[in-house]
């Protein structure tokens, strides 16, 4: 493998003397005519490897830390949301940490851009939060089955409803999104969380917080860890069941 290839999660584990990540059998039901998710994953892997090869032939290394993001844009700029989720979620250990974090950051940025488009002057937070919910509701079924999707949607819907209540506006019924999202929104309501704290906690650097803004572990967020100590989520690759 050429030196400029980004190592996969499996190769990273081998280099560190750790067992390889488990292979996940993907059984999510598909919409007729839609690529299976395993094919999405493979296509994304092939695209990244082809770009690494092209950059190596040009004598260019790959920098994921370049503040201008030129390499990241070249590698990931052509991916649709479903492909980005395939990389970000890394269901079968195909992608490296750098690749996952790059995809996660792009997904968070897309969400922020959708919110900013609904509130360009920054004077209508409710419109921004509502747009965030609507944006997430257009996600693929695989993304909707992820913990991150439910966390983001719960936070946005809670922030939207709280803002409407505080400003006296007309509230739109946005539904629950998922069983997990409903439980998480209830947890936010139970503690009367402030919208700024919620968005900073789950939004990553795009919202003034830390990390990529992609949540894989609910226990990493005090907003939920302290209020849902017995939360159990099953079925990340299929219909999700939640036990509290």
C-alpha positions in Angstrom: 0.0 0.0 0.0 1.5 3.4 -0.9 2.7 5.5 2.0 0.2 8.2 1.4 -2.8 5.9 1.9 -4.8 6.7 5.0 -4.8 3.5 7.1 -8.2 1.8 7.8 -9.5 1.2 11.3 -8.4 -2.4 10.9 -4.9 -1.4 10.0 -4.7 1.1 12.8 -5.7 -1.7 15.3 -3.1 -4.1 13.9 -0.3 -1.4 14.1 -1.2 -0.9 17.8 -1.2 -4.6 18.5 -5.0 -4.6 19.1 -7.6 -7.0 17.8 -9.3 -5.8 14.6 -12.7 -4.2 14.9 -15.7 -6.5 14.5 -17.3 -6.9 11.2 -20.9 -5.7 11.2 -23.5 -7.5 9.1 -25.7 -4.7 7.6 -29.3 -5.7 7.4 -31.1 -2.4 7.2 -34.1 -2.6 4.8 -33.6 -0.7 1.6 -35.9 1.4 -0.5 -36.4 -0.3 -3.9 -33.8 1.0 -6.4 -31.5 2.4 -3.6 -28.0 1.1 -3.2 -27.5 -1.4 -0.3 -25.6 0.2 2.5 -22.7 -2.3 2.1 -22.3 -1.0 -1.4 -22.3 2.6 -0.2 -19.6 1.7 2.2 -17.5 0.0 -0.5 -18.0 2.8 -3.0 -16.9 5.4 -0.4 -13.8 3.3 0.5 -12.9 2.9 -3.2 -13.3 6.6 -3.9 -11.1 7.6 -1.0 -8.4 5.1 -2.0 -8.5 6.3 -5.6 -8.0 9.9 -4.5 -5.2 8.9 -2.2 -3.5 7.1 -5.1 -4.0 10.2 -7.4 -2.5 12.5 -4.7 0.4 10.2 -4.2 1.2 10.2 -7.9 1.2 13.9 -7.8 3.7 13.8 -5.0 1.3 15.1 -2.4 0.8 13.9 1.1 -2.6 14.1 2.8 -3.1 16.7 5.6 -6.3 16.4 7.6 -5.1 19.2 9.9 -4.7 21.9 7.2 -6.8 24.8 8.3 -7.8 25.5 4.7 -9.2 22.0 4.4 -8.1 21.6 0.7 -7.2 17.9 1.1 -10.4 17.1 3.0 -12.5 18.9 0.4 -10.8 16.9 -2.4 -11.3 13.6 -0.6 -14.8 14.2 0.7 -16.3 16.9 -1.4 -18.1 14.6 -3.8 -19.8 12.4 -1.2 -23.6 12.6 -0.6 -25.0 12.6 2.9 -25.5 8.8 2.9 -21.9 8.2 2.0 -20.7 10.6 4.6 -22.8 8.8 7.2 -21.3 5.5 6.1 -17.8 6.9 6.8 -18.8 8.8 9.9 -20.5 5.8 11.5 -17.8 3.3 10.4 -20.1 0.3 10.9 -17.7 -2.4 9.8 -14.3 -0.8 10.7 -13.5 0.2 7.1 -12.5 3.8 7.8 -9.7 5.4 9.8 -10.2 7.8 12.7 -9.2 10.8 10.5 -11.7 9.7 7.8 -14.5 9.3 10.3 -13.8 12.7 11.9 -13.6 14.5 8.6 -17.0 13.0 7.5 -18.5 13.8 10.9 -17.4 17.4 10.7 -18.8 17.8 7.3 -22.1 16.4 8.4 -22.2 18.8 11.3 -21.4 21.7 9.0 -24.2 20.8 6.6 -26.6 20.8 9.5 -25.4 24.2 10.6 -25.6 25.6 7.1 -29.2 24.5 6.8 -30.0 26.2 10.1 -28.2 29.4 9.1 -30.1 29.5 5.8 -33.3 29.7 7.8 -31.9 32.4 10.0 -29.4 34.4 8.0 -29.4 37.4 10.4 -29.2 35.3 13.5 -32.4 36.9 14.9 -34.8 33.9 14.6 -33.4 31.0 16.6 -36.7 29.1 16.4 -36.6 29.2 12.6 -33.0 27.9 12.7 -33.9 25.0 15.1 -36.9 24.1 13.0 -34.8 24.0 9.8 -32.3 21.7 11.6 -35.1 19.3 12.4 -36.4 19.4 8.9 -32.9 18.8 7.5 -32.4 15.8 9.7 -35.8 14.4 8.7 -34.5 14.2 5.1 -31.7 11.8 6.2 -31.3 8.3 5.0 -32.9 5.4 7.0 -29.4 4.3 8.1 -28.6 7.7 9.5 -32.0 7.9 11.3 -31.1 4.6 13.1 -27.9 6.1 14.6 -27.5 7.5 18.1 -26.2 10.7 16.7 -29.3 11.4 14.6 -31.6 10.9 17.6 -29.4 13.1 19.8 -29.3 15.9 17.2 -33.0 15.8 16.5 -34.0 15.7 20.1 -31.8 18.7 20.9 -33.1 20.7 18.0 -36.7 19.9 18.6 -36.4 20.7 22.3 -34.6 24.0 21.5 -37.2 24.9 18.9 -40.1 24.2 21.3 -38.5 26.0 24.2 -37.7 29.0 22.1 -41.3 29.2 20.8 -42.6 29.0 24.3 -40.3 31.8 25.5 -41.1 34.1 22.5 -44.8 33.3 22.3 -44.7 32.3 18.6 -46.9 29.7 16.9 -45.5 26.2 17.3 -45.4 23.6 14.6 -45.9 20.0 15.5 -42.7 18.2 14.4 -43.4 14.7 15.6 -40.9 12.6 17.6 -38.4 11.5 15.0 -37.6 8.2 16.7 -38.2 6.4 20.0 -34.8 7.4 21.3 -35.2 11.0 20.2 -38.5 11.2 22.1 -36.8 9.8 25.3 -33.9 12.2 25.0 -36.2 15.2 24.4 -38.1 14.2 27.6 -34.8 14.1 29.5 -34.0 17.7 28.3 -37.4 18.8 29.4 -37.1 17.2 32.8 -34.0 19.2 33.6 -35.1 22.4 31.9 -31.9 22.6 29.9 -30.9 25.9 28.4 -30.9 25.9 24.6 -27.4 27.4 24.3 -26.0 24.7 26.6 -27.8 22.0 24.7 -26.5 23.1 21.3 -23.0 23.6 22.5 -22.9 20.2 24.1 -24.1 18.3 21.0 -23.0 20.6 18.2 -19.2 20.2 18.5 -16.9 23.0 17.2 -19.6 24.2 14.8 -21.6 25.3 17.8 -18.8 26.5 20.0 -18.2 23.2 21.7 -15.6 20.5 21.4 -15.1 17.6 18.9 -16.8 16.9 15.6 -20.4 17.3 16.8 -21.1 13.6 16.0 -22.4 11.7 19.1 -21.7 7.9 19.3 -21.9 7.5 23.1 -24.8 9.0 25.1 -22.7 8.5 28.3 -20.2 11.1 27.0 -22.9 13.8 27.4 -23.8 14.9 30.9 -27.1 16.2 29.6 -28.2 12.5 29.2 -25.7 10.5 31.4 -27.0 11.9 34.6 -30.7 11.8 33.7 -30.9 8.5 31.9 -28.5 6.2 33.9 -30.3 3.0 32.8 -30.9 3.9 29.2 -30.4 0.9 26.9 -30.5 1.2 23.1 -30.6 -1.8 20.8 -30.8 -2.3 17.1 -28.5 0.3 15.7 -28.5 -1.5 12.4 -32.3 -2.0 12.3 -35.5 -1.0 14.0 -34.4 0.7 17.3 -35.7 -0.3 20.7 -35.2 1.9 23.7 -35.4 0.8 27.4 -35.1 3.2 30.3 
